[in-house]
């Protein structure tokens, strides 16, 4: 699967196609990707073109060429099949798509020969209910965000966790993030970085009107319920992984909890989460003398 709109994606798609064929395997490509302008598959001998909805059902491994956003987009279609996903990074950060473009052939061969790490990431499900009726539902790998849309007014809402009152808050909204999403929007909102192996949900207030309102990390099995207060003056909106926002009315409830499916990421050998944080978040760029190349246990006599 490849993301349209980038010339560099075409180059990586061809590298993937050639490597798969050289190893005697059949490449399956979805119609959207196969129809990308300037993508010439005439030299690829074993290739099947199918609907995108069938990729997860018929493939043993899905390779997504693009950025982290491309994997977010693929997660919804692939999670229920538990098919592993390998990301080739043609985006900006690459927390999820961690194969570098210049390493595609080498890393892909390693993976296809059985040398890889599996990484299971949980998803969130969101439901907007009116009474017992479900008005809208969606799923997210990164986060579910309550926000004020185009309004400059704060949202007035109340939150419960597992049926217990937490607070009534005036703020620009709330980010409910998975550990995967803790390095995305929630991080820019002042939330903590949560290791992907943690079973936890992070709740990050967006510009709250009190200095004491801080991010909360709760069990991954928690259910979060949000109700818009009757004194609210703006139209709250809800979005999952940056998809189209939907309104949340005062007589409705927003429920957020863990989704029954997981996304299985596949990493080539050598992947380390903390190394990804160092390189993607530029933790080590402030001064060369703090490089990790130096063994802290060895001290110079001077």
Buried (B, 14 or more C-beta within 10 A) or exposed (E): BBBBEBEEBBBBBBBBBBBBBEEEEEBBBBEEBBEBEEBEBEEBEEBEEBEBEBBBEEBEBBBBBBBBBBBBBBBBBBBBBEBBBBBBBBBEBBBBBBBBBEBBEEBBBBBBEEEBEEBEBBBBBBBBBEEEEEBBEBBBBBBBBBBBBEBEEBBBBBBBBEEEEBBEBBBBBBBBBBBBBBBBBBBEBEBBBBEBEBEBBBBBBBEBEEEEBEBBBBEBEBBBBBBBEEEBEBBBBBBBBBEEBBBBEEEBBBBBBBBEBBBBBBBBEEBEBEEBBBEBBEEEEEEEEEEEEEEEEEEEEE
